Amino acid sequence: MSGSDPPKVPDVSPQSEWETDTFTGTAPLQARWAKVVQQTSDPPQAPAIQAPLESGTRIGRYELITRLAKGGMAYVWMAWRARSSGKKEIIALKTLLPSLSHDLVFVHMFLDEAKLLTEIRHPNVVSIRDVGVHADIPYVALEWVEGDTLSALLRALAAKGKEVPLAIALRIVGECCLGLHNAHELRDAHGELLNVVHRDVSPSNIMLSSHGDVKLIDFGVAKASERLAEQTRTGVLKGKVSYMAPEQVLRAQPDRRTDVWAAGVVLYRLIAQRLPYEGDIPAIVRQIKFGEPVPPLPASTPRPVAEIVYRALAREPQDRFQTAADMRRAIQYAYAEVCAPVPKDQFARFVMTFLGPTIHARRAALKNAISDE
């Protein structure tokens, strides 16, 4: 790397026997996942990481370019690998935090998301490219989405005193519903539902791309995050509890309607410029737990849209949309009365208008990394 970027460091350990070609298709990825789980079945005797993870570090066949985010249990990096064709494949690489890499519970929770993603194949859910362990660091390689999260978009809009146009809000939530329904409908080899629930649908887990795509990320991570919060006694993060359905707060069994509630909170947030329940964590939990009425949406909200939000936020699951597909269908019907749908190319321009600086900065980091090769 050049300038102030840290120098490149060598591999943190030799490549393992199965770090060869990229696996494609569901069956090879599941086989790879099984190998990784087998490799992580016994805790390491001593920490194996010899160098900190930073730009230029190699994790298996991938080289880290820049760190994008740090969550409760993982880093997310922009990374690349050279293909046999000579082209470089850009991916998003998730690595388990070093502090958790020797806890088998968290290692397997982290890898569970990889297994789940091998099953989900939908344009509104980020897809998995690879899974592995390198120097006792579990990692998951995901498709690269050139863009940023809905959270980032909301911050960018707020900085300019702007709001999310209603048609944009409906498109974002409608696309999320498509991805959720696909995941909710996953079945095993016997045709039985797997009962997949995202559990953490929120702006930080909704990616918006420069090409106009909307993709859900972090399937299966919420359960691990809840466990981490319990272990560290920090409670659930404020930004997350605000999107939790009553059954989650009451620690009842979540189902697909739990994700419908969260999608309703996202739509409420985009329309009202606030969350339905606010305050400190105990106050939010209390409001949700005891079923305090959701504050009314702005009077300017079209009735068909308000009805969608209020139905999604019904306290009792049986009173909500029973599937994410039902919610998506209601959004489609609302367009006829409220506004014209936003075409994908127009949505892409909207994303670039407000997230362009971040996207261009990442393009520059990528260009510098490749030019230094």
C-alpha positions as CSV (number, residue, x, y, z in Angstrom):
1,M,0.0,0.0,0.0
2,S,1.1,3.6,-0.4
3,G,1.0,6.8,1.5
4,S,-0.1,6.4,5.1
5,D,-1.5,2.9,4.6
6,P,0.2,0.2,6.8
7,P,2.7,-2.0,5.1
8,K,1.7,-5.4,3.9
9,V,2.3,-8.3,6.2
10,P,2.6,-11.9,5.4
11,D,0.0,-14.6,5.9
12,V,-0.8,-15.0,9.5
13,S,-0.5,-18.8,9.0
14,P,0.1,-21.3,6.2
15,Q,-2.9,-22.0,4.0
16,S,-5.0,-24.9,5.2
17,E,-5.6,-28.0,3.0
18,W,-8.9,-26.8,1.7
19,E,-8.1,-23.3,0.8
20,T,-8.0,-24.0,-3.0
21,D,-10.6,-23.0,-5.5
22,T,-13.7,-21.0,-4.8
23,F,-16.7,-23.2,-4.2
24,T,-19.9,-22.4,-6.1
25,G,-23.3,-23.9,-5.7
26,T,-25.1,-25.0,-2.6
27,A,-23.7,-28.5,-2.2
28,P,-20.0,-27.6,-2.3
29,L,-20.5,-24.7,0.1
30,Q,-22.3,-27.0,2.6
31,A,-19.5,-29.5,2.3
32,R,-17.0,-26.7,3.0
33,W,-19.0,-25.5,5.9
34,A,-19.0,-29.1,7.4
35,K,-15.2,-29.2,7.1
36,V,-14.9,-25.8,8.8
37,V,-17.1,-26.9,11.7
38,Q,-15.1,-30.1,12.0
39,Q,-11.9,-28.1,12.2
40,T,-13.3,-25.9,14.9
41,S,-14.7,-28.7,17.0
42,D,-11.8,-28.5,19.5
43,P,-10.6,-25.3,21.1
44,P,-7.1,-24.2,20.1
45,Q,-4.5,-24.7,22.8
46,A,-3.1,-21.2,22.5
47,P,-3.9,-18.1,20.5
48,A,-2.5,-18.5,17.0
49,I,-2.7,-15.0,15.6
50,Q,0.8,-13.6,15.1
51,A,-0.2,-10.3,13.6
52,P,-3.1,-7.9,13.9
53,L,-5.7,-7.8,11.2
54,E,-5.1,-4.7,9.1
55,S,-4.9,-3.6,5.5
56,G,-2.6,-6.0,3.6
57,T,-3.1,-8.9,5.9
58,R,-3.9,-12.2,4.1
59,I,-6.7,-14.4,5.4
60,G,-6.5,-17.6,3.5
61,R,-6.6,-16.7,-0.2
62,Y,-8.0,-13.2,0.5
63,E,-6.1,-9.9,1.1
64,L,-7.7,-7.3,3.3
65,I,-8.0,-3.9,1.7
66,T,-9.8,-1.8,4.3
67,R,-12.1,-2.3,7.3
68,L,-15.7,-1.4,6.7
69,A,-17.3,-2.0,10.1
70,K,-17.0,-3.6,13.5
71,G,-20.0,-5.3,15.0
72,G,-20.6,-7.0,18.3
73,M,-19.0,-10.2,17.1
74,A,-17.2,-9.6,13.8
75,Y,-15.2,-7.3,11.6
76,V,-16.3,-6.6,8.0
77,W,-13.6,-5.9,5.5
78,M,-13.3,-5.1,1.8
79,A,-11.0,-7.8,0.5
80,W,-10.0,-9.3,-2.8
81,R,-8.5,-12.5,-4.2
82,A,-6.8,-13.1,-7.5
83,R,-8.7,-15.5,-9.9
84,S,-7.1,-17.9,-12.3
85,S,-8.2,-15.6,-15.1
86,G,-6.0,-12.8,-13.7
87,K,-9.0,-10.8,-12.6
88,K,-9.4,-9.8,-9.0
89,E,-12.6,-10.8,-7.2
90,I,-13.8,-8.2,-4.7
91,I,-15.7,-9.6,-1.7
92,A,-16.9,-8.5,1.8
93,L,-15.0,-10.6,4.3
94,K,-16.4,-11.2,7.8
95,T,-13.9,-12.3,10.4
96,L,-14.9,-13.3,14.0
97,L,-13.5,-10.9,16.6
98,P,-10.2,-12.3,18.0
99,S,-11.7,-12.0,21.5
100,L,-14.4,-14.5,20.5
101,S,-12.4,-16.8,18.3
102,H,-11.6,-19.2,21.1
103,D,-15.2,-19.5,22.3
104,L,-16.7,-22.5,20.5
105,V,-20.2,-21.3,21.1
106,F,-19.5,-18.1,19.2
107,V,-17.4,-19.8,16.6
108,H,-20.3,-22.1,15.7
109,M,-22.9,-19.4,15.9
110,F,-20.8,-17.4,13.4
111,L,-20.5,-20.4,11.1
112,D,-24.2,-21.1,11.4
113,E,-24.9,-17.9,9.5
114,A,-22.6,-19.3,6.7
115,K,-24.6,-22.5,6.6
116,L,-27.9,-20.6,6.5
117,L,-26.6,-18.4,3.6
118,T,-25.7,-21.5,1.6
119,E,-29.5,-22.3,1.6
120,I,-30.7,-18.8,0.7
121,R,-30.5,-17.8,-2.9
122,H,-32.4,-14.6,-3.5
123,P,-31.4,-11.2,-5.1
124,N,-32.6,-9.4,-1.9
125,V,-30.3,-11.3,0.4
126,V,-26.5,-11.0,0.3
127,S,-25.0,-14.3,-1.0
128,I,-22.1,-16.3,0.4
129,R,-19.0,-17.0,-1.7
130,D,-16.8,-18.9,0.6
131,V,-16.2,-20.0,4.2
132,G,-13.1,-21.0,6.1
133,V,-10.8,-20.8,9.1
134,H,-7.4,-19.3,8.9
135,A,-5.0,-19.3,12.0
136,D,-8.1,-20.0,14.1
137,I,-9.9,-17.0,12.6
138,P,-13.3,-18.1,11.2
139,Y,-14.2,-16.1,8.1
140,V,-17.1,-15.9,5.7
141,A,-16.7,-14.4,2.2
142,L,-19.8,-12.6,1.0
143,E,-20.7,-11.0,-2.3
144,W,-19.4,-7.5,-2.6
145,V,-22.3,-4.9,-2.6
146,E,-21.0,-1.5,-3.7
147,G,-23.0,0.8,-1.5
148,D,-23.7,1.2,2.2
149,T,-26.4,0.5,4.8
150,L,-29.8,2.2,5.2
151,S,-28.4,3.5,8.5
152,A,-25.7,5.3,6.5
153,L,-28.2,6.7,4.1
154,L,-30.3,8.1,7.0
155,R,-27.3,9.8,8.5
156,A,-26.4,11.3,5.1
157,L,-29.9,12.6,4.7
158,A,-30.1,14.0,8.2
159,A,-26.8,15.9,7.6
160,K,-28.4,17.7,4.7
161,G,-31.8,18.2,6.4
162,K,-33.5,15.8,4.0
163,E,-36.1,13.0,4.4
164,V,-36.6,9.7,2.7
165,P,-39.3,10.2,-0.1
166,L,-42.3,8.0,0.5
167,A,-41.8,6.1,-2.8
168,I,-38.2,5.3,-1.8
169,A,-39.3,4.1,1.6
170,L,-41.9,1.8,0.1
171,R,-39.3,0.4,-2.4
172,I,-36.8,-0.3,0.3
173,V,-39.2,-2.1,2.6
174,G,-40.9,-3.9,-0.2
175,E,-37.6,-5.3,-1.4
176,C,-36.7,-6.4,2.1
177,C,-40.1,-8.3,2.3
178,L,-39.2,-10.2,-0.8
179,G,-35.9,-11.4,0.7
180,L,-37.5,-12.2,4.0
181,H,-40.3,-14.3,2.5
182,N,-37.8,-16.3,0.5
183,A,-35.8,-17.1,3.7
184,H,-39.0,-17.8,5.7
185,E,-40.0,-20.4,3.1
186,L,-36.8,-22.4,3.2
187,R,-37.5,-26.1,3.7
188,D,-35.5,-29.2,4.5
189,A,-35.1,-32.3,2.3
190,H,-38.4,-33.6,3.5
191,G,-40.3,-30.4,2.6
192,E,-40.6,-29.2,6.2
193,L,-40.1,-25.5,7.0
194,L,-36.8,-24.6,8.5
195,N,-38.5,-21.8,10.4
196,V,-35.8,-19.3,9.5
197,V,-36.2,-15.9,11.2
198,H,-33.8,-13.0,10.7
199,R,-34.5,-11.6,14.2
200,D,-32.6,-8.3,13.5
201,V,-34.2,-6.5,10.5
202,S,-33.0,-2.9,11.0
203,P,-31.4,-0.2,8.9
204,S,-27.9,-1.4,9.8
205,N,-28.7,-4.7,8.2
206,I,-30.2,-3.4,5.0
207,M,-27.6,-2.7,2.2
208,L,-28.4,-0.3,-0.6
209,S,-26.2,-0.6,-3.7
210,S,-25.0,1.9,-6.3
211,H,-26.9,-0.2,-8.8
212,G,-30.2,0.1,-7.0
213,D,-30.3,-3.2,-5.2
214,V,-31.6,-3.7,-1.7
215,K,-30.1,-6.6,0.2
216,L,-30.5,-8.0,3.7
217,I,-27.4,-8.9,5.6
218,D,-26.5,-10.6,8.9
219,F,-29.0,-13.5,8.9
220,G,-28.6,-15.5,12.1
221,V,-26.4,-13.0,13.9
222,A,-29.0,-11.7,16.2
223,K,-29.1,-14.8,18.3
224,A,-25.4,-14.6,18.9
225,S,-25.6,-10.9,19.6
226,E,-28.2,-11.6,22.3
227,R,-25.9,-14.2,23.9
228,L,-23.0,-11.8,23.8
229,A,-25.1,-9.1,25.5
230,E,-26.0,-11.6,28.2
231,Q,-22.4,-12.6,28.8
232,T,-21.1,-9.1,28.9
233,R,-24.1,-7.8,30.9
234,T,-24.4,-4.8,28.7
235,G,-28.0,-5.5,27.6
236,V,-29.3,-5.4,24.1
237,L,-28.0,-2.4,22.1
238,K,-30.4,0.5,22.1
239,G,-30.5,0.6,18.3
240,K,-31.5,-3.1,18.2
241,V,-34.1,-3.2,21.0
242,S,-36.1,-0.5,19.2
243,Y,-36.8,-3.0,16.4
244,M,-37.7,-6.0,18.6
245,A,-41.2,-7.4,18.5
246,P,-43.1,-7.9,21.7
247,E,-42.5,-11.7,21.6
248,Q,-38.7,-11.0,21.5
249,V,-38.9,-8.7,24.5
250,L,-40.9,-11.3,26.3
251,R,-38.5,-14.0,25.3
252,A,-41.2,-16.0,23.5
253,Q,-40.4,-18.0,20.4
254,P,-40.0,-15.7,17.4
255,D,-41.4,-16.7,14.0
256,R,-41.7,-15.0,10.5
257,R,-44.2,-12.5,11.9
258,T,-41.4,-11.2,14.2
259,D,-39.6,-10.1,11.0
260,V,-42.8,-8.5,9.8
261,W,-42.9,-6.4,12.9
262,A,-39.3,-5.2,12.4
263,A,-40.1,-4.4,8.7
264,G,-43.0,-2.3,10.0
265,V,-40.6,-0.5,12.4
266,V,-38.3,0.3,9.5
267,L,-41.1,1.7,7.4
268,Y,-42.4,3.7,10.4
269,R,-38.8,5.1,10.9
270,L,-38.5,6.1,7.3
271,I,-41.9,7.9,7.2
272,A,-41.9,9.5,10.7
273,Q,-38.2,10.3,11.0
274,R,-38.3,8.7,14.4
275,L,-38.8,5.3,16.0
276,P,-42.2,4.2,17.4
277,Y,-40.6,3.7,20.8
278,E,-37.8,5.9,22.1
279,G,-35.9,6.6,25.3
280,D,-33.4,4.6,27.3
281,I,-33.3,0.8,27.0
282,P,-35.5,0.1,30.0
283,A,-38.0,2.6,28.8
284,I,-38.2,1.1,25.3
285,V,-38.5,-2.4,26.7
286,R,-41.3,-1.3,29.0
287,Q,-43.2,0.4,26.2
288,I,-43.0,-2.7,24.0
289,K,-43.5,-5.2,26.8
290,F,-46.7,-3.5,28.0
291,G,-48.1,-2.7,24.6
292,E,-48.1,1.0,24.7
293,P,-49.8,2.4,21.6
294,V,-47.6,3.2,18.7
295,P,-47.5,7.1,18.3
296,P,-49.5,8.1,15.2
297,L,-47.6,8.7,12.0
298,P,-47.6,12.2,10.6
299,A,-51.0,13.4,9.4
300,S,-49.7,13.7,5.9
301,T,-49.1,9.9,5.7
302,P,-51.5,8.4,3.1
303,R,-54.1,6.2,4.7
304,P,-53.1,3.0,2.7
305,V,-49.5,3.3,3.9
306,A,-50.5,4.1,7.5
307,E,-52.6,1.0,7.5
308,I,-49.7,-1.1,6.4
309,V,-47.5,0.2,9.2
310,Y,-50.1,-0.2,11.9
311,R,-51.0,-3.7,10.8
312,A,-47.3,-4.7,10.7
313,L,-46.9,-3.3,14.3
314,A,-49.9,-5.1,15.8
315,R,-49.0,-6.4,19.2
316,E,-50.4,-9.8,18.7
317,P,-48.6,-11.8,15.9
318,Q,-51.9,-13.1,14.6
319,D,-53.1,-9.6,13.9
320,R,-50.1,-8.7,11.7
321,F,-49.5,-9.6,8.1
322,Q,-49.0,-13.4,8.3
323,T,-46.2,-13.4,5.8
324,A,-43.7,-10.9,4.5
325,A,-45.1,-11.6,1.1
326,D,-48.5,-10.3,2.3
327,M,-46.9,-7.1,3.5
328,R,-45.1,-6.7,0.1
329,R,-48.4,-7.3,-1.7
330,A,-50.1,-4.5,0.4
331,I,-47.2,-2.2,-0.5
332,Q,-47.8,-3.0,-4.2
333,Y,-51.5,-2.2,-3.9
334,A,-50.7,1.1,-2.1
335,Y,-48.7,2.3,-5.0
336,A,-51.9,2.5,-7.1
337,E,-53.4,5.0,-4.6
338,V,-50.4,6.8,-3.3
339,C,-47.5,7.2,-5.7
340,A,-45.8,5.6,-8.7
341,P,-43.1,2.9,-7.9
342,V,-39.6,4.1,-8.2
343,P,-37.7,2.5,-11.1
344,K,-34.4,0.7,-10.1
345,D,-32.2,3.2,-12.1
346,Q,-33.9,6.2,-10.4
347,F,-33.4,4.5,-7.0
348,A,-29.7,3.9,-7.8
349,R,-29.3,7.6,-8.6
350,F,-30.9,8.5,-5.3
351,V,-28.4,6.2,-3.4
352,M,-25.4,7.7,-5.3
353,T,-26.6,11.3,-4.5
354,F,-26.3,10.7,-0.8
355,L,-23.9,7.8,-0.4
356,G,-21.6,8.7,-3.4
357,P,-18.7,10.1,-1.2
358,T,-18.4,6.8,0.7
359,I,-18.7,4.7,-2.4
360,H,-16.1,6.8,-4.3
361,A,-13.7,6.5,-1.3
362,R,-14.0,2.7,-1.3
363,R,-13.4,2.7,-5.0
364,A,-10.2,4.7,-4.5
365,A,-9.0,2.3,-1.7
366,L,-9.6,-0.6,-4.0
367,K,-7.8,1.1,-6.9
368,N,-4.8,1.9,-4.7
369,A,-4.6,-1.7,-3.3
370,I,-4.7,-3.2,-6.8
371,S,-2.2,-0.7,-8.2
372,D,0.3,-1.6,-5.5
373,E,0.3,-5.3,-6.5
